[in-house]
Amino acid sequence: MMKISDREVYYNAFYSKTWQHLYHYMDIREDIKNIIRNYFKQECEIYYLGSRIIGIADNEESDLDFFIDVGKNTYFRDRNYQYDLDNINYLSRVLMRSEDWKFKRFNASIPSIKFVHIQTKIKCDISMTNGMSVHNSYLLAHLFDIQPEMAPFYHYIKNWLKLFNVKFKGFTLTLLVIFYFQTKKYLPSIRKVQRLVEPIEFIDGFEVQFDDTRTRDDYGLKELKYYKDHLKDFFKFYSKFSYETKVICPYSGNEVDKCDYKYRIENTCAVTLAAPLLRRHNCAKYLSNLDLVNFINACDFSAKYLDEYKIPKSMMNDYKYFENES
């Protein structure tokens, strides 16, 4: 039977924390600032985001995501798609002419670009929209700091689900882990995280402020002690969840009936997972019905396996990535 060891997930969790340190990225930061000065004729601020900043990056090959605030006046503005597209197109053309960067991909829907920084060999996802994704990353980093044992839990779940070919994006899976622990009272709702925090800040009409100095004790939470104690229940939780009628809502920390959800959201998708801050956005809208069925089956199988530690061969034959026990 294939296994994922404690050593592996704690190793991932330890090095994920080291990649949070921003000194790793100073060369990239300075290269980008010089380009903005020379070609945009403006100063800028660079904000890091994504799995490296949250503290859950898989390895040194994980992408480095960052947001560039050109002119230092776009962080708190509302989204302007054409303006963002024009800026990212221009930056892409500039980077293509540079010997320090190698083009990988252009994503018009966000919009964003992916380049490799030649000197550091780090793959970079660059956006220029606003600071919402930055706040998302530091908010999630705060939640993982509250419960450090959640990081090895996340790595275990991610590696385990790969065995079932479950193709969830990292941000989606991160929110599923957070929501599960919110329902078990190990994490606060985002509403509670934002309560009584000043000054109040808005991006795209939604409050984004929070106090990252608050501790687990400040929220009145119990400590998450050993990640493996919660694996079986996580799989049971999501194998039984009512995806057709419920919104997964980290902001409230509990499921919400779709008909009662306050915001207009893409809720005709297989899974409705509201973003923690931009609550009209469905972070799982890319998932198909087949993706959901595969996830539910994987969760159901995993819960039974973890409950019994031995699955009848008739069940195991359904999953070729498990080896038959002798």
Secondary structure by P-SEA (a helix, b strand, c coil): cccccaaaaaaaaaaaaaaccccccaaaaaaaaaaaaacccccbbbbbbcccccccccccccbbbbbbbcccccccccccaaaaaaaaaaaaaaaaaccccccccccccccbbbbbcccccbbbbbbcccaaaaaaaaaaaaaaaaccaaaaaaaaaaaaaaaacccccaaaaaaaaaaaaaaaccccccccccccccccccccccccccccccccccccccccccccccaaaaaaaaaaccccccccccccccccccccccccccccccccccccccccccccccccaaaaaaaaaaaaaaaaaaacccccaaaaaacccccccc
